[in-house]
Amino acid sequence: MKKNAFSYPAMLDLDNRKCVIIGGGKVAVRKALTLIEAGAALTVVTPKADPQLLALAKTGLLQLEQRAYTEADLQDAFITVAATGDFALNRQIAVAAPCLCNVVTEPALGNFSVPAAVRNGALTFTLSTGGMPALTRVLARDLKEYYGEDFAAFNDFLQELRLELKTTASTPEERTAFWRQTLTQSVIDLLHAGQVDQAKETITDAANRFRLESQNRTR
């Protein structure tokens, strides 16, 4: 079985980081939209731009340079995407890129790939099958359905409670232990069964006991 060359998963903070796309077609549009959503400071370099890129440039969501690529375009970039239809040019970009580089036409030439992403509120699931797009699509749909809106809402509830518990007289180690003991498979089973209120009640009761124990320790 062939090993997936891109075997180290990561989530990147692209807020205001310089990202560059070389290319101006539909693939470049798709890449641009995801980078914009991630908050990147995006520049697209292409002699001919898709109308959607022109529209994005007019709204200030990206900087569009309508000209031929030069190696200087990659300077200080955090991510470069080689998205031209020219295989030779994409290879040239991959060699020159001093940063993370995704090559659309020949992914193996780059040093990272972009997995499929399933988003539900603040929840994000990434999925890679190592080169089986059809299976990736099916699994992505399955993830979206299996971890539906109840999970997104429950995650928001947990994030708020986590911030509240940080104000208690407790150590990070104690809070970590609390969450490991409290967030169990039985809670997840309640969510899958549609019993969201019961799942929240279980966590809330445990949090109240944790607060009381924290107060007693400081007396």
Secondary structure, 3 states (H helix, E strand, C coil): CCCCCCCCCCCCCCCCCEEEEECCCHHHHHHHHHHHHCCCEEEEECCCCCHHHHHHHHCCCCEEECCCCCHHHHCCCCEEEECCCCHHHHHHHHHHCCCEEEECCCHHHCCCCCCEEEEECCEEEEECCCCCHHHHHHHHHHHHHHCCHHHHHHHHHHHHHHHHHCCCCCCHHHHHHHHHHHCCHHHHHHHHCCCHHHHHHHHHHHHHHHHHHHHHHHC
